[in-house]
Amino acid sequence: MGVRRALTVISATVLAAMGATTGVAAQADAAPSACPALYVLAVPGTWANGAQPGLLTAVTSDLGPETKVQFVGYDATAFPWERAIYGKSKAQAVANTTGLARAMLRQCPRTKIALTGYSQGADAAGDVAAEIGTGRAAIRPSQVAGVVLISDPRRSRKDNLIGPRLTGEGSGGPRIGGMGWVLPRSATLCAPGDLYCNTPRDYYVTRVIGYLAETSDPTPSQFAQYQAEASAIVNELLTRGGPGAIVRELGNARAREQIIIFNRFLQSGAHADYATFQVAPGVTATQWAHNRLAALA
């Protein structure tokens, strides 16, 4: 290679490097302004296909210029025997939600995270919130601006319920340890007739089926929690009347009764009623959820 040609190559390389450096600097300068004040992760509900918003469309539309909304894709299913089994499906939703949140916070550390979900999506979003709130996640509780769950299958009576008072809990049983430090910024909405989030305490067959669905693809790190949840159901049965109560409550007659009630619930449409179900006079569940998220930015 001649001297002139070598100098030409070197000059071109230097100029390219300078251009690349300038481009990186420009991107770095632009990054803060590109970061949203609020990053809403919306986890779609049962039978949703991929990242289709479904009921959450009304909840997440027009939240303001400082808010970015991201729908979380996963293989949603209602019961263990449909498509991906429930536990595996929910674990995928939890992992995808956590991954998106961590990626945003790495790029934009000042951005706040908000979590919302419906049905199985609320189950997953609530688990992510609980992991953060109880210190089991890399995300700090202070980085979560708020949590809004609709028809959460793991709703607890200790959660902040918006709407009429309910006596039941989620069909999958409450999260052991609850929401922790994010509880004050969390809200849950549940229609009285929705057995997904309002299963009576004495519906043990339904609760056991819900528990089996939750643990249908167990995560090794969660075995202690699974054991605690199973023990809670069994201990409650024993308290109600000893081993005989377990046989009676889980017997064929009781199972048939609860299956009939559950089928009536599925036919009633109560689970999909949140666009019309009012949690306050003139305010539907989806409207309340939208207003709550809009106020977080």
Helices and strands as residue ranges (DSSP letters): H 3-34, E 38-43, E 49-50, H 56-60, E 67-71, E 74-75, H 86-107, E 112-118, H 120-133, G 141-143, E 144-150, E 161-162, G 180-185, E 186-189, H 204-214, G 220-222, H 223-239, H 243-249, H 252-268, G 270-272, E 278-280, E 283-284, H 285-294
